[in-house]
Amino acid sequence: MQAAQAEIPNGCSLVADDVALRIAYYYEGDSPDVDNIIKPIQDALEGVVYVDDAQVVKTESSKVRIDGSFTIRGASAVLLQAFSERDPFLHVQVTLPPDMSNLT
């Protein structure tokens, strides 16, 4: 939660609209099941990014071995630093949700 708070600019208020989450866990060794990664992160972002985790209407979660080979484009300095350290880390994106009325 402290990492999320550190990335939020001063003066930003909590999001009150629906959101979508994209979570990637970069790991080595053993890792939790991908579905067990989601709920603790949703809970931790409550009151930090959004008002209530009930606002999360879509999630996408993955886990990726950190010792793999990656092509990275348009990454932030924070993300590049995490990759360079080669330690397990989470990358979480909070965005507006897609139009859920189109079921294609």
N, C-alpha and C positions, 0 to 999 in steps of 0.2 A: 504494500500500500504506500509506503514512503517513496518508492521509486516512481509510482504514478503521480503522487503529489508533487514531486520535484520537477516533473515535466509539464505541469500545468502552469501557464503564465499567471502572474499575479493579477487579480481583478476579474478573473474568469468565474462565472457562476456555474452552478450545476446544470446539466442538461435536463430539461423537463419533458422532452419529446421521446418517442420510441427510438431505439438504437439497435444496431447490429454489432456483434463482436466477431473479430477474427483473432484466434489465438494460435500461436505456434510455440511449442515447447522444444527447444534444442537441447539435447541431452547426450550423455554417454553412460554406459552401463545400464542398470535397470531403470525403468520408468513406469509411472502409473498408467493405467488404461487411459486412452485418449478421452473417454467420456467422463472420467473422474477428475480431469483437469479443469473442466468448465465451471462447475458450481462454486468452488472456492474463489475463483477469479471474479465471477459475477458478484459474489457477496462482498469481496474486498473493494470493488470499485463503487459500491453503493455509498453515497455521501461524499465521494471523492470526485467522481466524474458525472454520475447521474443521481437522481433523487432516490430511486428505488429500482432494485434489480428486476422488478416486474416490467420495466420499460424495455428490457432486452427481448426483442421479437424474433431475432435470428442469431444463431451462433454457427461458427465454422471453427473446428478445432483439429489440430494436427500435431504430431510429434515427429521430430526429425533428428537423426543421429548427428551430433555436432562434428564428428570426425569425417563427415562426407565432403564432397566437393560441391561448391556453390558458385553460381553466377549471380552477382548482386548489382542491381541497377537502381539508381535513385534513392539509395538508402541514407538515412540520417547518420550523423556522426556518432550518435549513441548506439545505433544498431551496428555500425561498423566496428566500434570499440568492443561491443559484446562478442562479435565473431572473432576478433583478433585475440581476445583473452582465452578463447577455446574452453571456457567454463560453461556449464549448463545455464540457460537463461530462457526467459519467456519474452515473446514479442506479442503485444496486444494492440490491436487497432480497434478503435470505437468509431463507427461511421453511422450515417443515416441508413436506415434499412431500405432494401429494394422495395419496389412496388409489389406488395404481396397479393394484389388482386389479379395479377397476370400469372396464371399457373402453368406457363410453358417451360 
